[in-house]
Amino acid sequence: MAKIIILDETTKYPITLMGKRAGVCWNGNIEDKDQNYKRGLTCLESEHGRVLEYVNVEMIIDGYSARVMREWYTHIGGSPTRLQASTRYIDYKNFDYIMPDSIRRNKEAQVCYEKCIYEIKNEMETLVNKYGIPREDAALLLPLGMETRIVDKRNLRNLLDMSQQRLCSRANWEYRKLMKDIMEELKKVSEEWEYIVDNYFKPKCKKVGYCSERTSCGLVEKKSKL
């Protein structure tokens, strides 16, 4: 079961923090929480992106595929860091895995998919128990569709940039789900997070008002037609 756990180290009041940090350089009153909040909103509205990097987000991302985690790692701006479940020390003989809806809806395809997963599990166990192959070597058989777990640390600027790419209807379905799951959990942290998620986490077409993709889903007009 895929889930997101937002850790306590995550900034609880991101808008207020952004306003407080900006206030230092604007010679503002950083002791006034209301002024900090209003200043933070101004930074958001004016797209002063540097202050977004002061907002910390730490979370456990659990139960998504190794494939989508590889895509997650491509968003490396703003000094994010992460640890992933080890294929050296964890025994994956009974690993859980992701099944796409396109396969789940087709019973014959589902049988084929599950048979392949079973064979991988069975042969891995044979390599380890019969031939004495180290687990870390047998783990090279693991598919990208296996579930994995990471501990992730990044900032708001990085997440907003990611949302513009990965909430696009043409993005990978599991990545879109991952982004939406993160958004839902962040909204639970505080009203400030709820405001940011509802107003700033959006695909790039909704941000700029046109589609820049070569192949458009049709939600908005392509730039060349405007």
C-alpha positions in Angstrom: 0.0 0.0 0.0 1.7 3.2 -1.2 1.9 6.0 1.4 3.6 9.2 2.2 4.7 10.1 5.8 5.6 13.7 6.3 8.3 13.9 9.0 8.4 16.3 11.9 11.4 18.2 10.5 9.2 19.6 7.7 8.6 23.3 8.0 5.1 23.7 9.6 4.5 27.3 8.6 6.2 27.8 5.2 4.7 31.1 4.2 5.6 32.7 7.5 9.1 31.3 7.4 9.6 32.7 3.8 8.5 36.1 5.0 10.7 36.0 8.0 13.8 35.1 5.9 13.0 37.8 3.3 12.4 40.3 6.0 16.0 40.1 7.1 17.1 41.4 3.7 14.3 43.9 3.4 15.0 45.4 6.8 11.5 44.4 7.9 10.1 43.5 11.3 10.7 39.8 11.6 9.3 39.6 15.1 5.7 40.3 13.8 4.2 37.0 12.6 1.4 38.7 10.6 3.9 40.8 8.7 6.1 37.8 8.1 3.0 35.9 6.7 2.0 38.9 4.4 5.6 39.2 3.2 5.8 35.5 2.5 2.6 35.8 0.4 4.2 38.6 -1.5 7.2 36.4 -2.3 5.0 33.7 -3.6 2.9 36.0 -5.7 6.0 37.7 -7.1 7.7 34.4 -7.8 10.8 35.3 -5.6 11.9 31.7 -5.8 15.0 31.8 -3.7 13.1 32.1 -0.4 11.2 28.9 -1.3 14.5 27.1 -0.7 14.3 27.8 3.0 11.2 25.7 3.3 12.2 22.2 4.3 10.2 19.0 3.4 11.3 15.7 4.8 9.2 12.6 4.2 9.1 8.8 3.9 7.9 7.7 0.4 6.9 4.1 0.8 5.3 1.5 -1.5 6.0 3.1 -4.9 8.0 1.3 -7.7 11.7 1.5 -8.0 11.0 2.8 -11.5 9.2 5.9 -10.4 11.8 6.5 -7.7 14.5 6.6 -10.5 12.4 9.3 -12.1 12.1 11.1 -8.7 15.8 11.3 -8.5 16.1 13.3 -11.7 14.8 16.4 -9.9 18.0 17.2 -8.1 17.9 21.0 -8.0 18.0 22.8 -4.7 20.2 20.2 -3.0 17.6 17.4 -2.2 19.0 14.2 -0.7 17.6 10.7 -0.1 18.2 7.2 1.2 16.6 4.2 -0.5 15.8 0.7 0.8 18.9 -1.4 0.4 19.1 -4.3 -2.2 22.2 -5.5 -0.3 20.8 -6.1 3.2 17.1 -6.6 2.7 15.8 -10.1 1.8 13.5 -9.5 -1.3 12.4 -13.1 -1.7 8.8 -11.9 -1.0 9.0 -8.4 -2.4 5.7 -6.5 -3.2 5.3 -5.0 -6.6 3.3 -2.5 -8.6 0.7 -3.7 -11.2 -0.5 -1.1 -13.7 -4.3 -0.7 -14.2 -3.8 -1.5 -17.9 -2.6 -5.0 -16.9 -5.0 -5.4 -13.9 -8.0 -4.8 -16.2 -6.9 -7.7 -18.5 -7.1 -11.1 -16.7 -4.9 -12.9 -19.1 -2.3 -10.1 -19.0 -2.5 -10.2 -15.2 -1.8 -13.9 -15.1 1.2 -13.4 -17.4 2.5 -10.5 -15.2 2.2 -12.4 -12.0 3.8 -15.5 -13.5 6.8 -13.5 -14.4 7.1 -12.0 -10.9 6.8 -15.4 -9.4 9.6 -16.8 -11.6 11.9 -13.9 -10.5 11.2 -14.5 -6.8 11.7 -18.3 -7.2 15.0 -18.0 -9.2 16.3 -15.4 -6.7 15.7 -17.8 -3.9 17.4 -20.6 -5.9 20.5 -18.6 -6.5 20.8 -17.7 -2.8 19.9 -21.0 -1.2 21.1 -23.5 -3.7 24.1 -21.9 -5.2 25.2 -19.7 -2.4 25.1 -16.5 -4.4 25.2 -13.3 -2.2 21.9 -11.6 -1.9 23.3 -8.4 -3.3 24.2 -10.2 -6.5 20.9 -12.1 -6.8 19.1 -8.8 -6.3 20.2 -7.7 -9.8 17.2 -9.8 -11.0 14.8 -7.5 -9.2 12.4 -5.7 -11.6 11.8 -1.9 -11.6 8.2 -2.7 -10.7 9.1 -3.8 -7.2 8.0 -1.6 -4.3 10.7 0.3 -2.5 11.0 2.9 0.3 13.1 6.0 0.5 13.7 8.8 3.1 13.6 12.1 1.1 14.7 15.7 1.9 14.1 18.6 -0.4 12.8 22.1 -0.4 9.6 23.9 -1.6 11.2 25.3 -4.7 12.2 21.9 -5.9 8.7 20.5 -5.3 6.9 23.3 -7.1 9.1 22.8 -10.1 8.5 19.1 -10.0 4.7 19.6 -9.8 4.8 21.7 -13.0 6.3 18.7 -14.9 4.8 15.7 -13.1 1.2 16.9 -12.8 1.0 17.1 -16.6 -1.6 14.6 -17.9 1.2 13.2 -20.2 3.5 12.4 -17.2 3.8 8.8 -16.0 0.6 7.7 -14.2 2.4 6.5 -11.1 4.4 9.7 -10.8 1.2 11.8 -11.0 -0.2 9.6 -8.2 2.9 10.1 -6.2 2.7 13.9 -6.6 -0.9 14.0 -5.6 -0.3 11.8 -2.6 2.4 14.1 -1.4 0.2 17.1 -1.9 -2.6 15.6 0.1 -0.3 14.8 3.0 1.3 18.3 3.0 -2.1 19.9 3.2 -2.6 18.2 6.5 0.5 19.8 8.0 -1.0 23.3 8.3 -3.3 25.8 6.7 -0.3 27.5 5.2 0.6 24.3 3.4 -3.0 23.8 2.3 -2.9 27.3 0.7 0.4 26.6 -1.1 -0.7 23.3 -2.4 -4.1 24.5 -3.6 -2.7 27.6 -5.3 0.8 26.7 -6.5 1.1 23.0 -7.1 -0.1 22.8 -10.7 1.0 21.6 -14.1 3.0 24.2 -16.1 0.2 24.7 -18.6 -2.1 26.1 -15.8 0.8 28.3 -14.6 1.7 29.9 -17.9 -1.7 29.6 -19.7 -0.5 27.5 -22.7 0.9 24.1 -23.5 4.6 23.9 -24.4 4.6 20.1 -25.1 5.1 18.9 -28.7 2.2 16.6 -28.2 -0.6 18.2 -26.2 -3.4 16.5 -24.2 -5.7 19.4 -25.3 -6.4 20.8 -21.9 -5.1 24.2 -23.0 -4.1 25.6 -26.4 -0.5 25.1 -27.6 1.6 28.2 -27.6 1.9 28.2 -31.4 -1.9 28.6 -31.7 -2.2 31.6 -29.4 
